[in-house]
Each structure stands twice: as C-alpha cells, then as structure tokens.
C-alpha cells in the first residue's frame, strides 16, 4: 500500500466534503475507513491520519500565506 497515495486521496476527499471534514476531526479512524472502504491495521491508520493532518495543516498555512501576499501586492 502506497501511504502517500492514500494520504493524497483522503485529503482530496476531505477538502471537498464538509461532513467528512467534521467526521475526520471527531472520528478520524471511521472517516478514513469510510473514505478508503477498507479496515486497515491500526499502525497504518495512524500513519495516514498523521499524514492527512499534516497535509491539511500545510494547505491551510499555504492558503493563509497566499492571501497575505495578495494584501501586500495591492
């Protein structure tokens, strides 16, 4: 299983679906199993959750930086 590919898949689905975002925040394991459609070993689930959280955080920081750049370019 390619963890990076799975993380990318999960991030894409979560960012497009508000209900999945809320479920991932409250029940990340259930959200992952729902998105991926499989029951994964805990150590794999933990790695994917950490990767998704890191990617989502990075994306939010990137968006914030982009909007700040827009303010300074005016």
Residue frames relative to the residue before (quaternion, step in Angstrom):
aa qw qx qy qz dx dy dz
X 1.0000 0.0000 0.0000 0.0000 0.00 0.00 0.00
X 0.3088 -0.7458 0.5668 0.1648 3.55 -0.86 1.01
X 0.3347 -0.7827 0.4919 0.1827 3.57 -0.26 1.30
X 0.6379 0.5348 -0.3389 0.4384 3.58 0.93 -0.85
X 0.6487 0.5134 -0.3093 0.4690 3.58 0.98 -0.85
X 0.6630 0.5004 -0.3026 0.4674 3.59 0.96 -0.86
X 0.6310 0.5271 -0.3280 0.4651 3.59 1.01 -0.82
X 0.6467 0.5175 -0.3118 0.4655 3.58 0.93 -0.90
X 0.6463 0.5256 -0.3079 0.4596 3.57 0.94 -0.91
X 0.6778 0.4924 -0.2861 0.4651 3.57 0.89 -0.97
X 0.6530 0.5170 -0.3180 0.4529 3.59 0.89 -0.91
X 0.6452 0.5240 -0.3256 0.4507 3.59 0.92 -0.87
X 0.6909 0.4736 -0.2826 0.4675 3.59 0.89 -0.90
X 0.6654 0.5091 -0.3097 0.4496 3.58 0.94 -0.86
X 0.6837 0.4960 -0.3045 0.4402 3.60 0.88 -0.85
X 0.6985 0.4590 -0.2715 0.4771 3.60 1.18 -0.41
X 0.7640 0.3360 -0.1597 0.5272 3.60 1.23 -0.29
X 0.3829 -0.7590 0.4866 0.2012 3.58 -0.39 1.29
X 0.6474 0.5226 -0.3253 0.4495 3.61 0.96 -0.83
X 0.6529 0.4978 -0.3128 0.4776 3.59 1.02 -0.78
X 0.5993 0.5557 -0.3574 0.4520 3.59 1.07 -0.70
X 0.6801 0.4809 -0.2855 0.4740 3.55 0.90 -0.95
X 0.6543 0.5024 -0.3187 0.4668 3.59 0.95 -0.83
X 0.6451 0.5219 -0.3323 0.4483 3.60 0.97 -0.81
X 0.6515 0.5141 -0.3222 0.4554 3.59 1.05 -0.69
X 0.7607 0.3770 -0.2086 0.4855 3.58 0.97 -0.81
X 0.8021 0.0668 -0.0002 0.5935 3.58 1.04 -0.81
X 0.1159 -0.8560 0.4985 0.0735 3.60 0.47 1.16
X 0.6341 0.5331 -0.3457 0.4407 3.61 0.98 -0.73
X 0.6727 0.4830 -0.2976 0.4750 3.59 0.87 -0.92
X 0.6262 0.5362 -0.3371 0.4547 3.58 1.01 -0.81
X 0.6639 0.5058 -0.3053 0.4585 3.59 0.90 -0.91
X 0.6705 0.4936 -0.3040 0.4629 3.54 0.86 -0.94
X 0.6216 0.5359 -0.3266 0.4687 3.58 1.11 -0.72
X 0.6944 0.4759 -0.2719 0.4663 3.58 0.88 -0.95
X 0.7561 0.4007 -0.2080 0.4738 3.56 0.81 -1.02
X 0.3539 -0.7754 0.4606 0.2478 3.57 1.20 -0.44
X 0.6992 0.3938 -0.2753 0.5294 3.58 1.22 0.40
X 0.4095 -0.6561 0.5723 0.2725 3.52 -1.30 0.44
X 0.1200 -0.8294 0.5451 0.0233 3.57 -0.45 1.21
X 0.5983 -0.5358 0.4395 0.4022 3.59 -1.22 0.40
X 0.6472 -0.5716 0.3496 0.3635 3.57 -1.07 0.80
X 0.6688 0.5098 -0.3239 0.4334 3.60 0.90 -0.86
X 0.6339 0.5034 -0.3260 0.4883 3.60 1.09 -0.64
X 0.6348 0.5297 -0.3211 0.4618 3.58 0.96 -0.90
X 0.6571 0.5186 -0.3105 0.4505 3.58 0.90 -0.93
X 0.6595 0.5033 -0.3096 0.4647 3.59 0.96 -0.84
X 0.6625 0.4929 -0.3112 0.4704 3.58 0.95 -0.83
X 0.6328 0.5279 -0.3338 0.4577 3.61 0.95 -0.84
X 0.6606 0.5000 -0.3074 0.4681 3.59 0.89 -0.90
X 0.6652 0.5073 -0.2972 0.4602 3.57 0.96 -0.87
X 0.6563 0.5011 -0.3088 0.4720 3.58 0.97 -0.85
X 0.6520 0.5067 -0.3207 0.4639 3.59 0.90 -0.87
X 0.6490 0.5115 -0.3171 0.4654 3.59 0.96 -0.83
X 0.6706 0.4983 -0.2956 0.4634 3.58 0.92 -0.91
X 0.6563 0.5020 -0.3158 0.4664 3.59 0.94 -0.86
X 0.6434 0.5123 -0.3163 0.4729 3.58 0.99 -0.81
X 0.6498 0.5170 -0.3076 0.4645 3.58 0.95 -0.89
X 0.6547 0.5125 -0.3099 0.4612 3.57 0.96 -0.86
X 0.6531 0.5073 -0.3162 0.4649 3.60 0.98 -0.82
X 0.6452 0.5054 -0.3175 0.4769 3.58 0.98 -0.84
X 0.6438 0.5253 -0.3149 0.4586 3.58 0.96 -0.86
X 0.6488 0.5094 -0.3118 0.4715 3.60 0.96 -0.84
X 0.6496 0.5157 -0.3130 0.4627 3.58 0.99 -0.85
X 0.6478 0.5065 -0.3138 0.4747 3.58 0.97 -0.85
X 0.6450 0.5217 -0.3218 0.4563 3.59 0.94 -0.85
X 0.6782 0.4728 -0.3105 0.4692 3.60 0.92 -0.80
X 0.6236 0.5198 -0.3462 0.4702 3.59 1.08 -0.61
X 0.6055 0.5429 -0.3505 0.4645 3.59 1.04 -0.72
X 0.6355 0.5436 -0.3175 0.4471 3.55 1.01 -0.83
X 0.6386 0.5280 -0.3244 0.4562 3.57 1.04 -0.74
X 0.7189 0.4538 -0.2495 0.4637 3.56 0.95 -0.87
X 0.6448 0.5266 -0.3236 0.4498 3.58 1.18 -0.43
X 0.5703 0.6089 -0.3847 0.3949 3.62 1.22 -0.14
